[in-house]
Structures are given as C-alpha cells and as structure tokens.
Amino acid sequence: KKQIEKLMTPPAPHMVGDGFRVHNFFPGPYGEMKRMSPFFMMDYNAKIEFPPSEHPRGVGVHPHRGFETFTYLIDGQFQHQDSHGGGGTILEGGTQYMTAGGGVLHIETPPEHLVESGGLFHGVQLWINLPKSKKWLDPQYQDLQGEDSAIVTSSDGGALLRILAGELDGHRGPGIS
C-alpha cells in the first residue's frame, strides 16, 4: 500500500504556444526528477473559455524524442498531426498517446471551428520517459475517444473510474501500455 508523500500547490500558469495555459506540476528541483521517473513532466491545462478568434491557437510544429506523451482531455477538442502520419481529433473524455521514440515533429491545436466559435479547453498531459532500450523505437500514435475506455465504480459506489491503459481489478483499458 502506497501513502501520499506530498501535496503540491499548483504553480502559477504560463502560456505554451498560442493557447495553452499550463501549470507544470513537475519537474521540481532537479534532485527530485530522478524520484519522479518514469514521469518527468505533467502539464495541467486549467479550464479556460477561449473567446472567438480569427488567429490559430495551439502549439506549432515542434520536435520530441526519447519519451511519450499521454494527453487526457476533460473539456473541448484537440487535434494532433505528426511527421510519421499519426494524428486525429480527441474529444471530451478522450486520450492521445504519442510515442516519440527516435524522433517526431508534431503540432497540437484546437480544431479551426472551435477557434472561430470560441469554447472551453481543459486537460492534462503527462510526459513519460522511455527506457533506454526503447528510446529509438519508431514513433507511434493512438487516440481513443471516451466511449472506448472502461468505466467502473469503486466498491462503495462513491466514485467512477475511467480505465485508460493497463488493468485494474480485471478491467483493462484500451490504451498502449
């Protein structure tokens, strides 16, 4: 049984690209990074209502290598396109796995219609360090919509859990694991 080691107060947000207001929950001080492995970054995109705009939002083309990202969208819509043909649109309750492996260029944006109309955006992205033996894997991409994942209740009926990847109490999530 694991115990809570530390409660963290959200740090002040900063903008990533043109449109993602991000709280970086970790990394913290460099000495703590080793303890966080295999997770080395978690960005929380606090709920924000974007006004209508004529200008693109999101993060333009940028590189990644040697890790994978897992994005969970709570509210809104999110598009991904990468240099290896991966991509799609995830909706509320959906997830996106991108294994950068040996290297990938990608772009992350809300769909154009959402930029033009304005709308809600809220999600979290976890960056996961790949083991040394997998750092040069071919890039891969998987998106799953909310209805693709298993939803189970806690034994007391007080909580709903969405199984995104791995297994819990005999229920398996569809995500890459």
Secondary structure, DSSP 4 states (H G I P E B T S, - for coil): --------PPPPPEEETBTEEEEEEE--SHHHHHHHTTEEEEEEEEEEEEPP-SS--BEEEEEE-SEEEEEEEEES-EEEEETTS-EEEE-TT-EEEEE-TT-EEEEEE--HHHHHH-EEEEEEEEEEEPPGGGTTPPPEEEEE-GGGSEEEE-TTSS-EEEE-SSEETTEE--S--
